[in-house]
Amino acid sequence: MPELAEVDYFRKVWNPGLKHCVGAVEIHEKKRIFRGIDARRFIKSLVGAKLERSESRGKQMLFVAKKDRAKEHVWLGIHLGMTGELRIEKPGFRTRQARSPCSPASQARAGV
């Protein structure tokens, strides 16, 4: 299980994406990590949003994003579990999920 310093390290890995637009989100719907939420709605709420900030509290990470014309922020809380990871992929990475209306220059890709 990741220790507190490792959780904060993984959170900071995403700092280069601050103020950038989420270009795509890929999730593994058969995994039980998104209990009680609609996966399509989750993807739709993040794609096109700008990552505004991140925080860590204990072994939890919180990412806050907002679409330009949205009234509310999107809050994404993550616990890495025993062996979890988050990845940032280079532009051109192939995903099966929704594409963003963001310009390619401001995109960040997320794999969860």
N, C-alpha and C positions, 0 to 999 in steps of 0.2 A: 504494500500500500504506500502511495507517495507520502512523504513527510511534508510538513508545512513549507519548508524552503523549496521543495520540488514543485508544490502546487503554485507558489508564487512565481517560480521560474517559468512554468508552462503558461501562466497568465501573461507574463512579460514578453513571451515569444510573440504574442499577438500585437504588441505595441506598434510595430511598423504599419499595421493596418488601421490605426486610429485615424479618423477623419477620412477614411476611404470607404468606398461602396462595396458591399458584399455582392460579388458577382454570381456566385452559385453556391448551393448547399447540397451536399450529398449525405443521405442518412441510410442506415440499414434498417428498414422497417420491421424486419423479423426479429431484430434484437429487442429486448424488453427495456430499453432505456427511456423510451418516451411514453410511459404509461399514462393513459387518460387524456392524451391530446391527439388531435387530428394532424397526421404527418404532413399532409398537403397544405393545411393552413399554416403550420409551423414554417415550412419552406417559403410559402408566399409572404409571410410576415418579415422574413429576414432578407430575402433576395431584393436588392435595390436599396436597402437601408445602409446608412453610414454608421460605422462603429464609432461611438462617441467616447466611451471610457470602459475601463475594466477595474475590478477590485477583487481582492481575495479576503476571505474571512474564514479562519480555520482551514479546513480542507475543501472549502467551496470556492468556486470562481464565479464571478458575476460579470457578464458583458452587457452593455447597454447600447442599443442602436436605435436609429430613428430615420424614417423616410422623410424626404424633404417636405412634403405637404401633409404629413401625418400629424394628428393632434397628440398622439400618445407615443411613448417610447416602447420599444420591444426589450424586454428583460430576459436574458438567457442565463439561468443558473446551472452550473455544471459541477459534478463531483466526479473525479477521475476513477473512483473505484479502486480495484486491486491493480489493474494493469492498463488503465485507460490512457489515451493520448488524443491530442488534437493536432491537426496538420494544416499547414498552409501550402497550397500547391502553386506552382508557377503558371502564368497565363498559358493557355493552350491545353491545360490538363483536361482530359475528357471526363465528363460526368453525364449521368443519365437523367439528371434532374433539371429543374427550371433554369432558364437563363435570365440574366439581369438586363434591365433597361439602362444600366449605367454605362458610361463610356469605358472602353478598355483601359484607358490610362488610370482610372480611379477604382479599378476592381481589385478585390481581394477574394480569394477562393477559400472556402472552408470545407473540411471533411470531418464529419462527426461520426 
